[in-house]
Amino acid sequence: MFRRREEPVPTAAAAVLKVIDDQLAQAHATAESLQTRSTAVVSACGALIAIFLGLAGIVTSLEGYQIPGVAAWFLAAAVILFALAGTAALVVARPVKAGMFDIKSLQAISVPDVLALPATKAHPRIAEAQIQVIEIARELNRMNGRFLFAATILGIPGIACAAAGAALSLLIDAG
């Protein structure tokens, strides 16, 4: 007689792959955000260093004016702190290839035998490869987050030293 054709039972593959894709997108967005913020820190630190060195050049060329000793130390400390902050931020802004599949992995899943597999057999391989990329991207994001935090922490006392140096220059000179 007539046999009833059995419908395939849907699997969780599509839902799981969507979660993995979302996590991969989140890791990329985090990396992009960290790089954008680090570029801003590098630019700000570079501008502040240029301003301080330019002002120091102008002030020291004035006849009869010398930056008071303690103020000079604060200003020098500010330049050093901004240079360190900028360097830490540069580590984050460097180009990296995290979040990418390596060529061998892509070649391994692109051969005709693998491409001919049913989707249910390919999904686990794709998911495994994406999870490895997410793991690498998250670790890199953690490391970059620490460097950006260090850059911020170094910049704060840099601002304080710059303000103290400028204030002392004005106060000591006026006194």
C-alpha positions as CSV (number, residue, x, y, z in Angstrom):
1,M,0.0,0.0,0.0
2,F,1.0,3.5,0.5
3,R,3.9,4.2,2.8
4,R,3.9,7.4,4.7
5,R,6.9,9.5,4.0
6,E,8.6,10.5,7.2
7,E,9.4,14.2,7.5
8,P,12.9,15.0,8.6
9,V,13.0,16.1,12.2
10,P,14.3,19.6,12.4
11,T,17.6,20.0,14.3
12,A,18.9,22.8,16.5
13,A,21.7,23.4,14.0
14,A,20.3,26.6,12.6
15,A,19.7,28.1,16.0
16,V,23.1,27.1,17.3
17,L,24.8,28.5,14.2
18,K,22.9,31.7,14.6
19,V,24.1,32.1,18.2
20,I,27.7,31.4,17.1
21,D,27.4,33.9,14.3
22,D,26.1,36.5,16.7
23,Q,29.0,35.8,19.1
24,L,31.4,36.1,16.3
25,A,29.9,39.5,15.2
26,Q,30.0,40.7,18.8
27,A,33.7,39.8,19.1
28,H,34.4,41.7,15.9
29,A,32.4,44.7,17.1
30,T,34.3,44.7,20.4
31,A,37.7,44.6,18.5
32,E,36.6,47.4,16.3
33,S,35.5,49.5,19.3
34,L,38.8,48.9,21.1
35,Q,40.8,49.9,18.0
36,T,38.8,53.1,17.5
37,R,39.2,54.2,21.1
38,S,42.9,53.4,21.1
39,T,43.4,55.5,18.0
40,A,41.8,58.4,19.8
41,V,44.1,57.9,22.7
42,V,47.2,57.8,20.4
43,S,46.0,61.0,18.7
44,A,45.4,62.8,21.9
45,C,48.7,61.8,23.5
46,G,50.6,62.7,20.4
47,A,48.9,66.1,20.3
48,L,49.6,66.8,23.9
49,I,53.2,65.8,23.6
50,A,53.6,68.1,20.6
51,I,51.9,71.0,22.4
52,F,54.1,70.6,25.5
53,L,57.3,70.3,23.6
54,G,56.3,73.3,21.4
55,L,55.5,75.4,24.4
56,A,58.7,74.3,26.1
57,G,60.6,75.4,23.1
58,I,58.9,78.8,22.9
59,V,59.2,79.5,26.7
60,T,62.9,78.5,26.9
61,S,63.8,80.7,24.0
62,L,62.4,83.7,25.8
63,E,65.3,85.8,27.2
64,G,65.5,85.7,30.9
65,Y,62.8,83.0,31.4
66,Q,63.5,79.6,32.8
67,I,60.9,77.0,33.7
68,P,61.1,76.6,37.5
69,G,62.8,73.3,38.5
70,V,59.8,71.6,40.2
71,A,57.5,72.6,37.3
72,A,59.9,71.3,34.8
73,W,59.9,67.9,36.5
74,F,56.1,67.8,36.4
75,L,56.0,68.8,32.8
76,A,58.7,66.2,31.9
77,A,56.7,63.6,33.8
78,A,53.6,64.5,31.9
79,V,55.4,64.1,28.5
80,I,56.7,60.7,29.7
81,L,53.3,59.5,30.9
82,F,51.6,60.6,27.6
83,A,54.3,58.8,25.6
84,L,53.7,55.6,27.6
85,A,49.9,56.0,27.3
86,G,50.3,56.5,23.5
87,T,52.6,53.4,23.3
88,A,50.1,51.2,25.2
89,A,47.3,52.5,22.9
90,L,49.4,51.7,19.8
91,V,49.5,48.1,20.8
92,V,45.7,48.0,20.6
93,A,45.6,49.9,17.3
94,R,48.0,47.6,15.5
95,P,46.6,45.6,12.6
96,V,45.9,42.0,13.5
97,K,44.2,39.1,11.7
98,A,42.2,37.8,14.7
99,G,38.8,36.5,14.0
100,M,39.8,35.1,10.6
101,F,39.9,31.5,9.5
102,D,43.4,30.4,8.5
103,I,43.8,29.3,4.9
104,K,44.4,25.6,5.8
105,S,41.1,25.5,7.7
106,L,39.2,27.0,4.8
107,Q,40.9,24.7,2.3
108,A,40.1,21.7,4.5
109,I,36.3,22.5,4.5
110,S,36.3,23.5,0.8
111,V,37.3,20.2,-0.8
112,P,34.6,18.4,-2.9
113,D,34.2,15.6,-0.4
114,V,33.3,18.0,2.4
115,L,31.2,20.2,0.2
116,A,29.2,17.1,-0.9
117,L,28.3,16.3,2.7
118,P,24.8,16.8,3.9
119,A,24.3,20.1,5.9
120,T,23.8,18.1,9.1
121,K,27.4,16.8,8.8
122,A,28.9,20.1,7.8
123,H,27.3,22.2,10.5
124,P,29.4,20.8,13.3
125,R,32.6,21.4,11.4
126,I,31.6,25.0,10.6
127,A,30.6,25.6,14.2
128,E,33.8,24.2,15.5
129,A,35.9,26.5,13.2
130,Q,33.8,29.5,14.2
131,I,34.1,28.8,17.9
132,Q,37.9,28.6,17.5
133,V,37.9,32.1,15.9
134,I,35.6,33.4,18.6
135,E,38.0,32.1,21.3
136,I,41.0,33.7,19.7
137,A,39.2,37.0,19.1
138,R,38.0,37.1,22.7
139,E,41.4,36.5,24.1
140,L,42.9,39.2,21.9
141,N,40.0,41.6,22.9
142,R,40.8,40.9,26.6
143,M,44.5,41.7,26.1
144,N,43.7,44.8,24.0
145,G,41.2,45.9,26.7
146,R,44.0,45.7,29.3
147,F,46.4,47.8,27.1
148,L,43.7,50.4,26.6
149,F,43.0,50.5,30.3
150,A,46.7,50.9,31.0
151,A,46.8,53.8,28.4
152,T,43.9,55.5,30.2
153,I,45.5,55.0,33.6
154,L,48.7,56.5,32.4
155,G,47.0,59.4,30.8
156,I,45.2,60.5,34.0
157,P,48.3,61.3,36.0
158,G,49.8,62.7,32.8
159,I,47.0,65.3,32.8
160,A,47.5,65.9,36.5
161,C,51.3,66.4,36.0
162,A,50.7,68.8,33.1
163,A,48.3,70.8,35.1
164,A,50.6,70.9,38.2
165,G,53.6,71.9,36.0
166,A,51.7,74.7,34.3
167,A,50.3,76.0,37.6
168,L,53.7,75.8,39.3
169,S,55.3,77.7,36.4
170,L,52.7,80.5,36.8
171,L,52.8,80.6,40.6
172,I,56.6,80.4,41.0
173,D,57.1,82.9,38.3
174,A,54.5,85.3,39.7
175,G,56.0,84.9,43.2
